[in-house]
Amino acid sequence: MAERGQVDSTAADERELARGLRDGDPEAFEGIVRMFGGRLLAVTRRILHDEEDARDAVQEAFISAFKARKQFNAESRVSTWLHRIAVNAALMKLRSLRRKTEVSIDNLMPNFRDDGQHYVEPLVSWEEPADVAVGRRETADFVREQISKLPDSYRLVLLMRDIEGRDTEDTARELGITPNAVKIRLHRARMALRQLIAPQMEKRAS
Amino acid sequence: MICREVTEFLMDFQDGSLAPAVHKEFQLHLERCADCRIFIVQYQETVKAGRQACAEHSADAATEIPEELLRAIMVAIRVQE
């Protein structure tokens, strides 16, 4: 099954791409950059807020891929391989940037009465299933905008686990934190995102 | 079990890693608490919404790489040869 976020390509396309990659022919490689560059840029933009940084990460990713082309396993898909390299390049870039003090997300956690027995305000059911709501462009844009508002330490865990589909151990390794920290941050990130998208999701489609 | 604990145990509940006695208490609470049922549905829908919003965006972005970025990459690649 295709991994999330990867480009669909046929087996014949993949064989051709793999051959071009292994041969190290710049013209064939240019075809690969043209084919996957746009999507990889979308991936690095999600991780890095700055357009220039996102482009740098894509460039780094393709240079890394070119250097490592002989290690490419013919059993793999070029698209999946490049996607992974691009995520790693973006994470490396993020680590190299100066860390800012993060804002707290405590105000986005569920709000209970003092005894923890009940919510301060009753919850309102959302009008539509997520797939219907996000099928509308403005809602999809709104959801992505809210993800980008999460502080880095939460946003990255959410992106790696829920969007990239990486497992807890892999995410922990990439981010240099413990698997338990991944679980805690993911849970808090999801609860914060729920709170952020609620106003839009409670609206009925007009 | 109280509502706050439902949010604390939610991931373990979904993973199936709650101790049987706690799992039972969790389910009993859900049976009688509409807010917590709504919360869990919204939590799951949030995960789907994020995933789908980003997947659709990647598909949209399948357009083209900016030409100047492509040129910069190819200059760097030729240096590597």
Interface residues (C-beta under 8 A of the other chain):
Chain A: R4 G5 V7 G24 P26 F29 E30 V33 R34 G37 G38 R39 L40 L41 A42 V43 R46 R55 V58 Q59 F62 I63 F66 K67 M109 P110 F112 D115 G116 Q117 H118 Y119 P122 L123 V124 S125 W126 P129 A130 D131 A133 V134 G135 T139 A140 D141 V143 R144 I147 L158 L159 D162 I163 K183 L186 H187 R190 M191 L193 R194 I197 A198 M201
Chain B: I2 C3 R4 E5 T7 L10 M11 A34 D35 I38 F39 V41 Q42 Y43 E45 T46 V47 K48 A49 G50 R51 Q52 A53 C54 A55 E56 H57 S58 D60 A61 A62 T63 E64 I65 P66 L69 L70 A72 I73 M74 A76 I77 R78 Q80 E81
